[in-house]
């Protein structure tokens, strides 16, 4: 069984590169607070926005930019009772 994690693919990709929100924001030409708002779900850019495209390019993300807003899915390990 797979359950969604609250972490977004965007956050996972950024952290995998060792970048802070400020690092990503500078590279994408955005304000760091905007990256934080997107990662925390307080702002949801349109699926076809230039913002998401910039983030995807900077992160080297090859899927549809809107997929950056999807939650990371982690396998649930079943344990015996």
PDB file with SEQRES, HELIX, SHEET and CRYST1 records, atoms N, CA, C and O in Angstrom:
SEQRES   1 A   81  UNK UNK UNK UNK UNK UNK UNK UNK UNK UNK UNK UNK UNK          
SEQRES   2 A   81  UNK UNK UNK UNK UNK UNK UNK UNK UNK UNK UNK UNK UNK          
SEQRES   3 A   81  UNK UNK UNK UNK UNK UNK UNK UNK UNK UNK UNK UNK UNK          
SEQRES   4 A   81  UNK UNK UNK UNK UNK UNK UNK UNK UNK UNK UNK UNK UNK          
SEQRES   5 A   81  UNK UNK UNK UNK UNK UNK UNK UNK UNK UNK UNK UNK UNK          
SEQRES   6 A   81  UNK UNK UNK UNK UNK UNK UNK UNK UNK UNK UNK UNK UNK          
SEQRES   7 A   81  UNK UNK UNK                                                  
HELIX    1 AA1 UNK A    9  UNK A   16  1                                   8    
HELIX    2 AA2 UNK A   21  UNK A   28  1                                   8    
HELIX    3 AA3 UNK A   32  UNK A   39  1                                   8    
HELIX    4 AA4 UNK A   50  UNK A   59  1                                  10    
HELIX    5 AA5 UNK A   65  UNK A   69  5                                   5    
SHEET    1 AA1 2 UNK A   2  UNK A   8  0                                        
SHEET    2 AA1 2 UNK A  71  UNK A  75 -1                                        
CRYST1    1.000    1.000    1.000  90.00  90.00  90.00 P 1           1          
ATOM      1  N   UNK A   1       0.847  -1.179   0.000  1.00  0.00           N  
ATOM      2  CA  UNK A   1       0.000   0.000   0.000  1.00  0.00           C  
ATOM      3  C   UNK A   1       0.892   1.242   0.000  1.00  0.00           C  
ATOM      4  O   UNK A   1       1.929   1.271   0.663  1.00  0.00           O  
ATOM      5  N   UNK A   2       0.482   2.259  -0.744  1.00  0.00           N  
ATOM      6  CA  UNK A   2       1.228   3.505  -0.813  1.00  0.00           C  
ATOM      7  C   UNK A   2       0.366   4.607  -0.227  1.00  0.00           C  
ATOM      8  O   UNK A   2      -0.825   4.705  -0.523  1.00  0.00           O  
ATOM      9  N   UNK A   3       0.975   5.429   0.599  1.00  0.00           N  
ATOM     10  CA  UNK A   3       0.230   6.548   1.171  1.00  0.00           C  
ATOM     11  C   UNK A   3       0.952   7.845   0.841  1.00  0.00           C  
ATOM     12  O   UNK A   3       2.182   7.878   0.814  1.00  0.00           O  
ATOM     13  N   UNK A   4       0.197   8.921   0.589  1.00  0.00           N  
ATOM     14  CA  UNK A   4       0.849  10.189   0.268  1.00  0.00           C  
ATOM     15  C   UNK A   4       1.565  10.771   1.483  1.00  0.00           C  
ATOM     16  O   UNK A   4       1.093  10.652   2.614  1.00  0.00           O  
ATOM     17  N   UNK A   5       2.676  11.381   1.241  1.00  0.00           N  
ATOM     18  CA  UNK A   5       3.409  12.110   2.260  1.00  0.00           C  
ATOM     19  C   UNK A   5       3.075  13.583   2.084  1.00  0.00           C  
ATOM     20  O   UNK A   5       2.735  13.995   0.975  1.00  0.00           O  
ATOM     21  N   UNK A   6       3.158  14.379   3.118  1.00  0.00           N  
ATOM     22  CA  UNK A   6       2.883  15.803   2.944  1.00  0.00           C  
ATOM     23  C   UNK A   6       3.966  16.518   2.136  1.00  0.00           C  
ATOM     24  O   UNK A   6       3.759  17.644   1.684  1.00  0.00           O  
ATOM     25  N   UNK A   7       5.113  15.876   1.952  1.00  0.00           N  
ATOM     26  CA  UNK A   7       6.187  16.506   1.195  1.00  0.00           C  
ATOM     27  C   UNK A   7       5.885  16.454  -0.305  1.00  0.00           C  
ATOM     28  O   UNK A   7       5.461  15.425  -0.829  1.00  0.00           O  
ATOM     29  N   UNK A   8       6.108  17.570  -0.978  1.00  0.00           N  
ATOM     30  CA  UNK A   8       5.891  17.627  -2.417  1.00  0.00           C  
ATOM     31  C   UNK A   8       7.129  17.162  -3.170  1.00  0.00           C  
ATOM     32  O   UNK A   8       8.242  17.194  -2.647  1.00  0.00           O  
ATOM     33  N   UNK A   9       6.915  16.733  -4.399  1.00  0.00           N  
ATOM     34  CA  UNK A   9       8.034  16.360  -5.266  1.00  0.00           C  
ATOM     35  C   UNK A   9       8.976  17.554  -5.401  1.00  0.00           C  
ATOM     36  O   UNK A   9      10.194  17.379  -5.427  1.00  0.00           O  
ATOM     37  N   UNK A  10       8.430  18.751  -5.485  1.00  0.00           N  
ATOM     38  CA  UNK A  10       9.235  19.971  -5.558  1.00  0.00           C  
ATOM     39  C   UNK A  10      10.239  20.037  -4.414  1.00  0.00           C  
ATOM     40  O   UNK A  10      11.426  20.279  -4.633  1.00  0.00           O  
ATOM     41  N   UNK A  11       9.759  19.821  -3.204  1.00  0.00           N  
ATOM     42  CA  UNK A  11      10.620  19.874  -2.023  1.00  0.00           C  
ATOM     43  C   UNK A  11      11.673  18.776  -2.070  1.00  0.00           C  
ATOM     44  O   UNK A  11      12.843  19.013  -1.768  1.00  0.00           O  
ATOM     45  N   UNK A  12      11.251  17.575  -2.450  1.00  0.00           N  
ATOM     46  CA  UNK A  12      12.172  16.444  -2.515  1.00  0.00           C  
ATOM     47  C   UNK A  12      13.299  16.722  -3.514  1.00  0.00           C  
ATOM     48  O   UNK A  12      14.467  16.471  -3.218  1.00  0.00           O  
ATOM     49  N   UNK A  13      12.952  17.233  -4.682  1.00  0.00           N  
ATOM     50  CA  UNK A  13      13.962  17.522  -5.712  1.00  0.00           C  
ATOM     51  C   UNK A  13      14.910  18.622  -5.247  1.00  0.00           C  
ATOM     52  O   UNK A  13      16.120  18.528  -5.451  1.00  0.00           O  
ATOM     53  N   UNK A  14      14.366  19.660  -4.626  1.00  0.00           N  
ATOM     54  CA  UNK A  14      15.195  20.766  -4.142  1.00  0.00           C  
ATOM     55  C   UNK A  14      16.185  20.277  -3.086  1.00  0.00           C  
ATOM     56  O   UNK A  14      17.374  20.591  -3.139  1.00  0.00           O  
ATOM     57  N   UNK A  15      15.679  19.510  -2.133  1.00  0.00           N  
ATOM     58  CA  UNK A  15      16.534  19.009  -1.060  1.00  0.00           C  
ATOM     59  C   UNK A  15      17.580  18.019  -1.574  1.00  0.00           C  
ATOM     60  O   UNK A  15      18.695  17.966  -1.055  1.00  0.00           O  
ATOM     61  N   UNK A  16      17.220  17.236  -2.594  1.00  0.00           N  
ATOM     62  CA  UNK A  16      18.176  16.285  -3.169  1.00  0.00           C  
ATOM     63  C   UNK A  16      19.370  17.006  -3.787  1.00  0.00           C  
ATOM     64  O   UNK A  16      20.477  16.468  -3.828  1.00  0.00           O  
ATOM     65  N   UNK A  17      19.139  18.218  -4.261  1.00  0.00           N  
ATOM     66  CA  UNK A  17      20.223  19.019  -4.826  1.00  0.00           C  
ATOM     67  C   UNK A  17      21.002  19.764  -3.741  1.00  0.00           C  
ATOM     68  O   UNK A  17      22.028  20.384  -4.019  1.00  0.00           O  
ATOM     69  N   UNK A  18      20.508  19.698  -2.509  1.00  0.00           N  
ATOM     70  CA  UNK A  18      21.169  20.394  -1.411  1.00  0.00           C  
ATOM     71  C   UNK A  18      20.918  21.891  -1.412  1.00  0.00           C  
ATOM     72  O   UNK A  18      21.691  22.658  -0.838  1.00  0.00           O  
ATOM     73  N   UNK A  19      19.831  22.308  -2.059  1.00  0.00           N  
ATOM     74  CA  UNK A  19      19.509  23.723  -2.169  1.00  0.00           C  
ATOM     75  C   UNK A  19      18.513  24.141  -1.104  1.00  0.00           C  
ATOM     76  O   UNK A  19      17.639  23.369  -0.711  1.00  0.00           O  
ATOM     77  N   UNK A  20      18.657  25.367  -0.647  1.00  0.00           N  
ATOM     78  CA  UNK A  20      17.657  25.974   0.228  1.00  0.00           C  
ATOM     79  C   UNK A  20      16.548  26.551  -0.662  1.00  0.00           C  
ATOM     80  O   UNK A  20      16.674  26.591  -1.886  1.00  0.00           O  
ATOM     81  N   UNK A  21      15.484  26.987  -0.034  1.00  0.00           N  
ATOM     82  CA  UNK A  21      14.418  27.647  -0.799  1.00  0.00           C  
ATOM     83  C   UNK A  21      14.961  28.907  -1.460  1.00  0.00           C  
ATOM     84  O   UNK A  21      14.572  29.251  -2.576  1.00  0.00           O  
ATOM     85  N   UNK A  22      15.855  29.584  -0.768  1.00  0.00           N  
ATOM     86  CA  UNK A  22      16.462  30.798  -1.321  1.00  0.00           C  
ATOM     87  C   UNK A  22      17.309  30.468  -2.545  1.00  0.00           C  
ATOM     88  O   UNK A  22      17.269  31.196  -3.537  1.00  0.00           O  
ATOM     89  N   UNK A  23      18.070  29.387  -2.488  1.00  0.00           N  
ATOM     90  CA  UNK A  23      18.879  28.973  -3.641  1.00  0.00           C  
ATOM     91  C   UNK A  23      18.000  28.741  -4.864  1.00  0.00           C  
ATOM     92  O   UNK A  23      18.280  29.251  -5.949  1.00  0.00           O  
ATOM     93  N   UNK A  24      16.940  27.969  -4.676  1.00  0.00           N  
ATOM     94  CA  UNK A  24      16.044  27.669  -5.795  1.00  0.00           C  
ATOM     95  C   UNK A  24      15.370  28.938  -6.301  1.00  0.00           C  
ATOM     96  O   UNK A  24      15.266  29.154  -7.508  1.00  0.00           O  
ATOM     97  N   UNK A  25      14.916  29.769  -5.382  1.00  0.00           N  
ATOM     98  CA  UNK A  25      14.239  31.009  -5.776  1.00  0.00           C  
ATOM     99  C   UNK A  25      15.155  31.889  -6.626  1.00  0.00           C  
ATOM    100  O   UNK A  25      14.729  32.417  -7.653  1.00  0.00           O  
ATOM    101  N   UNK A  26      16.389  32.046  -6.209  1.00  0.00           N  
ATOM    102  CA  UNK A  26      17.344  32.866  -6.984  1.00  0.00           C  
ATOM    103  C   UNK A  26      17.534  32.305  -8.383  1.00  0.00           C  
ATOM    104  O   UNK A  26      17.531  33.048  -9.365  1.00  0.00           O  
ATOM    105  N   UNK A  27      17.697  31.008  -8.468  1.00  0.00           N  
ATOM    106  CA  UNK A  27      17.909  30.376  -9.776  1.00  0.00           C  
ATOM    107  C   UNK A  27      16.680  30.515 -10.680  1.00  0.00           C  
ATOM    108  O   UNK A  27      16.810  30.642 -11.898  1.00  0.00           O  
ATOM    109  N   UNK A  28      15.501  30.491 -10.083  1.00  0.00           N  
ATOM    110  CA  UNK A  28      14.258  30.556 -10.860  1.00  0.00           C  
ATOM    111  C   UNK A  28      13.734  31.984 -11.027  1.00  0.00           C  
ATOM    112  O   UNK A  28      12.698  32.194 -11.659  1.00  0.00           O  
ATOM    113  N   UNK A  29      14.441  32.960 -10.468  1.00  0.00           N  
ATOM    114  CA  UNK A  29      14.006  34.351 -10.601  1.00  0.00           C  
ATOM    115  C   UNK A  29      12.749  34.658  -9.799  1.00  0.00           C  
ATOM    116  O   UNK A  29      11.882  35.413 -10.238  1.00  0.00           O  
ATOM    117  N   UNK A  30      12.669  34.059  -8.616  1.00  0.00           N  
ATOM    118  CA  UNK A  30      11.488  34.228  -7.761  1.00  0.00           C  
ATOM    119  C   UNK A  30      11.916  34.710  -6.381  1.00  0.00           C  
ATOM    120  O   UNK A  30      13.101  34.708  -6.047  1.00  0.00           O  
ATOM    121  N   UNK A  31      10.948  35.117  -5.596  1.00  0.00           N  
ATOM    122  CA  UNK A  31      11.190  35.460  -4.205  1.00  0.00           C  
ATOM    123  C   UNK A  31      11.236  34.179  -3.373  1.00  0.00           C  
ATOM    124  O   UNK A  31      10.430  33.278  -3.606  1.00  0.00           O  
ATOM    125  N   UNK A  32      12.151  34.072  -2.414  1.00  0.00           N  
ATOM    126  CA  UNK A  32      12.203  32.883  -1.564  1.00  0.00           C  
ATOM    127  C   UNK A  32      10.874  32.618  -0.841  1.00  0.00           C  
ATOM    128  O   UNK A  32      10.493  31.465  -0.639  1.00  0.00           O  
ATOM    129  N   UNK A  33      10.186  33.676  -0.461  1.00  0.00           N  
ATOM    130  CA  UNK A  33       8.901  33.486   0.227  1.00  0.00           C  
ATOM    131  C   UNK A  33       7.885  32.802  -0.680  1.00  0.00           C  
ATOM    132  O   UNK A  33       7.030  32.055  -0.204  1.00  0.00           O  
ATOM    133  N   UNK A  34       7.974  33.052  -1.978  1.00  0.00           N  
ATOM    134  CA  UNK A  34       7.044  32.420  -2.920  1.00  0.00           C  
ATOM    135  C   UNK A  34       7.306  30.912  -3.005  1.00  0.00           C  
ATOM    136  O   UNK A  34       6.362  30.122  -3.038  1.00  0.00           O  
ATOM    137  N   UNK A  35       8.570  30.515  -3.040  1.00  0.00           N  
ATOM    138  CA  UNK A  35       8.898  29.086  -3.052  1.00  0.00           C  
ATOM    139  C   UNK A  35       8.355  28.445  -1.775  1.00  0.00           C  
ATOM    140  O   UNK A  35       7.780  27.357  -1.821  1.00  0.00           O  
ATOM    141  N   UNK A  36       8.535  29.112  -0.645  1.00  0.00           N  
ATOM    142  CA  UNK A  36       8.012  28.600   0.624  1.00  0.00           C  
ATOM    143  C   UNK A  36       6.502  28.468   0.605  1.00  0.00           C  
ATOM    144  O   UNK A  36       5.964  27.477   1.099  1.00  0.00           O  
ATOM    145  N   UNK A  37       5.811  29.444   0.046  1.00  0.00           N  
ATOM    146  CA  UNK A  37       4.350  29.387  -0.042  1.00  0.00           C  
ATOM    147  C   UNK A  37       3.896  28.209  -0.893  1.00  0.00           C  
ATOM    148  O   UNK A  37       2.931  27.525  -0.553  1.00  0.00           O  
ATOM    149  N   UNK A  38       4.589  27.979  -1.988  1.00  0.00           N  
ATOM    150  CA  UNK A  38       4.227  26.865  -2.866  1.00  0.00           C  
ATOM    151  C   UNK A  38       4.480  25.534  -2.159  1.00  0.00           C  
ATOM    152  O   UNK A  38       3.628  24.645  -2.176  1.00  0.00           O  
ATOM    153  N   UNK A  39       5.655  25.402  -1.538  1.00  0.00           N  
ATOM    154  CA  UNK A  39       5.981  24.147  -0.855  1.00  0.00           C  
ATOM    155  C   UNK A  39       5.051  23.866   0.324  1.00  0.00           C  
ATOM    156  O   UNK A  39       4.762  22.707   0.622  1.00  0.00           O  
ATOM    157  N   UNK A  40       4.589  24.904   0.986  1.00  0.00           N  
ATOM    158  CA  UNK A  40       3.707  24.730   2.145  1.00  0.00           C  
ATOM    159  C   UNK A  40       2.234  24.668   1.779  1.00  0.00           C  
ATOM    160  O   UNK A  40       1.385  24.517   2.657  1.00  0.00           O  
ATOM    161  N   UNK A  41       1.920  24.783   0.493  1.00  0.00           N  
ATOM    162  CA  UNK A  41       0.533  24.682   0.053  1.00  0.00           C  
ATOM    163  C   UNK A  41      -0.286  25.943   0.252  1.00  0.00           C  
ATOM    164  O   UNK A  41      -1.503  25.918   0.070  1.00  0.00           O  
ATOM    165  N   UNK A  42       0.352  27.043   0.622  1.00  0.00           N  
ATOM    166  CA  UNK A  42      -0.384  28.295   0.799  1.00  0.00           C  
ATOM    167  C   UNK A  42      -0.615  29.005  -0.529  1.00  0.00           C  
ATOM    168  O   UNK A  42      -1.454  29.902  -0.618  1.00  0.00           O  
ATOM    169  N   UNK A  43       0.125  28.610  -1.557  1.00  0.00           N  
ATOM    170  CA  UNK A  43      -0.041  29.163  -2.898  1.00  0.00           C  
ATOM    171  C   UNK A  43       0.055  28.009  -3.890  1.00  0.00           C  
ATOM    172  O   UNK A  43       0.952  27.171  -3.806  1.00  0.00           O  
ATOM    173  N   UNK A  44      -0.870  27.982  -4.814  1.00  0.00           N  
ATOM    174  CA  UNK A  44      -0.863  26.928  -5.835  1.00  0.00           C  
ATOM    175  C   UNK A  44      -0.881  27.609  -7.205  1.00  0.00           C  
ATOM    176  O   UNK A  44      -1.925  28.083  -7.655  1.00  0.00           O  
ATOM    177  N   UNK A  45       0.274  27.654  -7.859  1.00  0.00           N  
ATOM    178  CA  UNK A  45       0.308  28.281  -9.178  1.00  0.00           C  
ATOM    179  C   UNK A  45      -0.468  27.451 -10.194  1.00  0.00           C  
ATOM    180  O   UNK A  45      -0.591  26.235 -10.045  1.00  0.00           O  
ATOM    181  N   UNK A  46      -0.994  28.110 -11.228  1.00  0.00           N  
ATOM    182  CA  UNK A  46      -1.682  27.364 -12.287  1.00  0.00           C  
ATOM    183  C   UNK A  46      -0.761  26.309 -12.890  1.00  0.00           C  
ATOM    184  O   UNK A  46       0.453  26.500 -12.969  1.00  0.00           O  
ATOM    185  N   UNK A  47      -1.355  25.194 -13.315  1.00  0.00           N  
ATOM    186  CA  UNK A  47      -0.594  24.064 -13.844  1.00  0.00           C  
ATOM    187  C   UNK A  47       0.313  24.443 -15.016  1.00  0.00           C  
ATOM    188  O   UNK A  47       1.372  23.844 -15.202  1.00  0.00           O  
ATOM    189  N   UNK A  48      -0.097  25.428 -15.798  1.00  0.00           N  
ATOM    190  CA  UNK A  48       0.676  25.808 -16.981  1.00  0.00           C  
ATOM    191  C   UNK A  48       1.437  27.121 -16.775  1.00  0.00           C  
ATOM    192  O   UNK A  48       1.753  27.818 -17.739  1.00  0.00           O  
ATOM    193  N   UNK A  49       1.726  27.451 -15.522  1.00  0.00           N  
ATOM    194  CA  UNK A  49       2.357  28.737 -15.221  1.00  0.00           C  
ATOM    195  C   UNK A  49       3.845  28.752 -15.566  1.00  0.00           C  
ATOM    196  O   UNK A  49       4.522  27.723 -15.563  1.00  0.00           O  
ATOM    197  N   UNK A  50       4.318  29.943 -15.858  1.00  0.00           N  
ATOM    198  CA  UNK A  50       5.738  30.161 -16.102  1.00  0.00           C  
ATOM    199  C   UNK A  50       6.515  29.837 -14.829  1.00  0.00           C  
ATOM    200  O   UNK A  50       7.631  29.322 -14.896  1.00  0.00           O  
ATOM    201  N   UNK A  51       5.930  30.136 -13.676  1.00  0.00           N  
ATOM    202  CA  UNK A  51       6.567  29.851 -12.389  1.00  0.00           C  
ATOM    203  C   UNK A  51       6.950  28.386 -12.258  1.00  0.00           C  
ATOM    204  O   UNK A  51       8.090  28.061 -11.926  1.00  0.00           O  
ATOM    205  N   UNK A  52       6.000  27.511 -12.518  1.00  0.00           N  
ATOM    206  CA  UNK A  52       6.266  26.074 -12.413  1.00  0.00           C  
ATOM    207  C   UNK A  52       7.285  25.628 -13.460  1.00  0.00           C  
ATOM    208  O   UNK A  52       8.118  24.762 -13.194  1.00  0.00           O  
ATOM    209  N   UNK A  53       7.215  26.213 -14.632  1.00  0.00           N  
ATOM    210  CA  UNK A  53       8.169  25.856 -15.676  1.00  0.00           C  
ATOM    211  C   UNK A  53       9.586  26.251 -15.258  1.00  0.00           C  
ATOM    212  O   UNK A  53      10.529  25.488 -15.468  1.00  0.00           O  
ATOM    213  N   UNK A  54       9.739  27.429 -14.673  1.00  0.00           N  
ATOM    214  CA  UNK A  54      11.054  27.873 -14.211  1.00  0.00           C  
ATOM    215  C   UNK A  54      11.596  26.945 -13.128  1.00  0.00           C  
ATOM    216  O   UNK A  54      12.771  26.578 -13.139  1.00  0.00           O  
ATOM    217  N   UNK A  55      10.725  26.572 -12.194  1.00  0.00           N  
ATOM    218  CA  UNK A  55      11.144  25.672 -11.122  1.00  0.00           C  
ATOM    219  C   UNK A  55      11.590  24.329 -11.695  1.00  0.00           C  
ATOM    220  O   UNK A  55      12.625  23.789 -11.303  1.00  0.00           O  
ATOM    221  N   UNK A  56      10.802  23.798 -12.623  1.00  0.00           N  
ATOM    222  CA  UNK A  56      11.121  22.500 -13.229  1.00  0.00           C  
ATOM    223  C   UNK A  56      12.473  22.546 -13.944  1.00  0.00           C  
ATOM    224  O   UNK A  56      13.289  21.635 -13.799  1.00  0.00           O  
ATOM    225  N   UNK A  57      12.703  23.599 -14.708  1.00  0.00           N  
ATOM    226  CA  UNK A  57      13.966  23.730 -15.448  1.00  0.00           C  
ATOM    227  C   UNK A  57      15.137  23.776 -14.478  1.00  0.00           C  
ATOM    228  O   UNK A  57      16.133  23.080 -14.676  1.00  0.00           O  
ATOM    229  N   UNK A  58      15.031  24.578 -13.445  1.00  0.00           N  
ATOM    230  CA  UNK A  58      16.136  24.716 -12.499  1.00  0.00           C  
ATOM    231  C   UNK A  58      16.410  23.423 -11.742  1.00  0.00           C  
ATOM    232  O   UNK A  58      17.558  23.127 -11.408  1.00  0.00           O  
ATOM    233  N   UNK A  59      15.366  22.660 -11.473  1.00  0.00           N  
ATOM    234  CA  UNK A  59      15.521  21.400 -10.747  1.00  0.00           C  
ATOM    235  C   UNK A  59      15.913  20.244 -11.656  1.00  0.00           C  
ATOM    236  O   UNK A  59      16.211  19.151 -11.174  1.00  0.00           O  
ATOM    237  N   UNK A  60      15.917  20.474 -12.964  1.00  0.00           N  
ATOM    238  CA  UNK A  60      16.220  19.401 -13.901  1.00  0.00           C  
ATOM    239  C   UNK A  60      15.101  18.382 -13.967  1.00  0.00           C  
ATOM    240  O   UNK A  60      15.334  17.215 -14.283  1.00  0.00           O  
ATOM    241  N   UNK A  61      13.888  18.818 -13.671  1.00  0.00           N  
ATOM    242  CA  UNK A  61      12.727  17.939 -13.655  1.00  0.00           C  
ATOM    243  C   UNK A  61      12.205  17.789 -15.072  1.00  0.00           C  
ATOM    244  O   UNK A  61      11.876  18.781 -15.723  1.00  0.00           O  
ATOM    245  N   UNK A  62      12.126  16.552 -15.554  1.00  0.00           N  
ATOM    246  CA  UNK A  62      11.754  16.326 -16.957  1.00  0.00           C  
ATOM    247  C   UNK A  62      10.288  15.990 -17.165  1.00  0.00           C  
ATOM    248  O   UNK A  62       9.825  15.921 -18.303  1.00  0.00           O  
ATOM    249  N   UNK A  63       9.556  15.780 -16.085  1.00  0.00           N  
ATOM    250  CA  UNK A  63       8.124  15.508 -16.210  1.00  0.00           C  
ATOM    251  C   UNK A  63       7.346  16.797 -16.401  1.00  0.00           C  
ATOM    252  O   UNK A  63       7.933  17.876 -16.477  1.00  0.00           O  
ATOM    253  N   UNK A  64       6.025  16.689 -16.479  1.00  0.00           N  
ATOM    254  CA  UNK A  64       5.207  17.898 -16.568  1.00  0.00           C  
ATOM    255  C   UNK A  64       5.450  18.775 -15.332  1.00  0.00           C  
ATOM    256  O   UNK A  64       5.411  18.269 -14.210  1.00  0.00           O  
ATOM    257  N   UNK A  65       5.698  20.076 -15.515  1.00  0.00           N  
ATOM    258  CA  UNK A  65       5.970  20.944 -14.373  1.00  0.00           C  
ATOM    259  C   UNK A  65       4.925  20.859 -13.261  1.00  0.00           C  
ATOM    260  O   UNK A  65       5.269  20.976 -12.085  1.00  0.00           O  
ATOM    261  N   UNK A  66       3.668  20.659 -13.611  1.00  0.00           N  
ATOM    262  CA  UNK A  66       2.613  20.571 -12.595  1.00  0.00           C  
ATOM    263  C   UNK A  66       2.823  19.390 -11.656  1.00  0.00           C  
ATOM    264  O   UNK A  66       2.334  19.402 -10.527  1.00  0.00           O  
ATOM    265  N   UNK A  67       3.547  18.371 -12.114  1.00  0.00           N  
ATOM    266  CA  UNK A  67       3.804  17.207 -11.253  1.00  0.00           C  
ATOM    267  C   UNK A  67       4.685  17.553 -10.054  1.00  0.00           C  
ATOM    268  O   UNK A  67       4.733  16.794  -9.086  1.00  0.00           O  
ATOM    269  N   UNK A  68       5.377  18.683 -10.105  1.00  0.00           N  
ATOM    270  CA  UNK A  68       6.170  19.110  -8.949  1.00  0.00           C  
ATOM    271  C   UNK A  68       5.292  19.337  -7.723  1.00  0.00           C  
ATOM    272  O   UNK A  68       5.773  19.285  -6.591  1.00  0.00           O  
ATOM    273  N   UNK A  69       4.012  19.586  -7.947  1.00  0.00           N  
ATOM    274  CA  UNK A  69       3.084  19.866  -6.845  1.00  0.00           C  
ATOM    275  C   UNK A  69       2.436  18.606  -6.290  1.00  0.00           C  
ATOM    276  O   UNK A  69       1.630  18.678  -5.362  1.00  0.00           O  
ATOM    277  N   UNK A  70       2.780  17.465  -6.845  1.00  0.00           N  
ATOM    278  CA  UNK A  70       2.231  16.205  -6.345  1.00  0.00           C  
ATOM    279  C   UNK A  70       2.978  15.785  -5.084  1.00  0.00           C  
ATOM    280  O   UNK A  70       4.171  16.055  -4.945  1.00  0.00           O  
ATOM    281  N   UNK A  71       2.268  15.117  -4.157  1.00  0.00           N  
ATOM    282  CA  UNK A  71       2.959  14.631  -2.960  1.00  0.00           C  
ATOM    283  C   UNK A  71       3.863  13.454  -3.306  1.00  0.00           C  
ATOM    284  O   UNK A  71       3.601  12.689  -4.234  1.00  0.00           O  
ATOM    285  N   UNK A  72       4.915  13.340  -2.543  1.00  0.00           N  
ATOM    286  CA  UNK A  72       5.824  12.195  -2.661  1.00  0.00           C  
ATOM    287  C   UNK A  72       5.098  10.993  -2.099  1.00  0.00           C  
ATOM    288  O   UNK A  72       4.473  11.077  -1.042  1.00  0.00           O  
ATOM    289  N   UNK A  73       5.176   9.884  -2.793  1.00  0.00           N  
ATOM    290  CA  UNK A  73       4.534   8.659  -2.304  1.00  0.00           C  
ATOM    291  C   UNK A  73       5.621   7.736  -1.785  1.00  0.00           C  
ATOM    292  O   UNK A  73       6.628   7.492  -2.450  1.00  0.00           O  
ATOM    293  N   UNK A  74       5.398   7.235  -0.596  1.00  0.00           N  
ATOM    294  CA  UNK A  74       6.359   6.327   0.026  1.00  0.00           C  
ATOM    295  C   UNK A  74       5.685   5.008   0.306  1.00  0.00           C  
ATOM    296  O   UNK A  74       4.532   4.982   0.735  1.00  0.00           O  
ATOM    297  N   UNK A  75       6.380   3.912   0.070  1.00  0.00           N  
ATOM    298  CA  UNK A  75       5.763   2.624   0.384  1.00  0.00           C  
ATOM    299  C   UNK A  75       5.600   2.473   1.894  1.00  0.00           C  
ATOM    300  O   UNK A  75       6.452   2.888   2.681  1.00  0.00           O  
ATOM    301  N   UNK A  76       4.495   1.875   2.263  1.00  0.00           N  
ATOM    302  CA  UNK A  76       4.233   1.587   3.676  1.00  0.00           C  
ATOM    303  C   UNK A  76       4.711   0.177   3.949  1.00  0.00           C  
ATOM    304  O   UNK A  76       4.324  -0.757   3.247  1.00  0.00           O  
ATOM    305  N   UNK A  77       5.538   0.015   4.947  1.00  0.00           N  
ATOM    306  CA  UNK A  77       6.063  -1.291   5.301  1.00  0.00           C  
ATOM    307  C   UNK A  77       5.084  -1.954   6.252  1.00  0.00           C  
ATOM    308  O   UNK A  77       4.775  -1.416   7.315  1.00  0.00           O  
ATOM    309  N   UNK A  78       4.604  -3.111   5.869  1.00  0.00           N  
ATOM    310  CA  UNK A  78       3.681  -3.848   6.729  1.00  0.00           C  
ATOM    311  C   UNK A  78       4.465  -4.562   7.815  1.00  0.00           C  
ATOM    312  O   UNK A  78       5.499  -5.175   7.551  1.00  0.00           O  
ATOM    313  N   UNK A  79       3.972  -4.477   9.014  1.00  0.00           N  
ATOM    314  CA  UNK A  79       4.608  -5.186  10.131  1.00  0.00           C  
ATOM    315  C   UNK A  79       3.632  -6.188  10.699  1.00  0.00           C  
ATOM    316  O   UNK A  79       2.418  -5.992  10.637  1.00  0.00           O  
ATOM    317  N   UNK A  80       4.151  -7.239  11.239  1.00  0.00           N  
ATOM    318  CA  UNK A  80       3.285  -8.264  11.834  1.00  0.00           C  
ATOM    319  C   UNK A  80       3.001  -7.908  13.277  1.00  0.00           C  
ATOM    320  O   UNK A  80       3.871  -7.434  14.007  1.00  0.00           O  
ATOM    321  N   UNK A  81       1.780  -8.143  13.665  1.00  0.00           N  
ATOM    322  CA  UNK A  81       1.389  -7.833  15.044  1.00  0.00           C  
ATOM    323  C   UNK A  81       1.721  -8.960  15.971  1.00  0.00           C  
ATOM    324  O   UNK A  81       1.460  -8.869  17.171  1.00  0.00           O  
TER     325      UNK A  81                                                      
END                                                                             
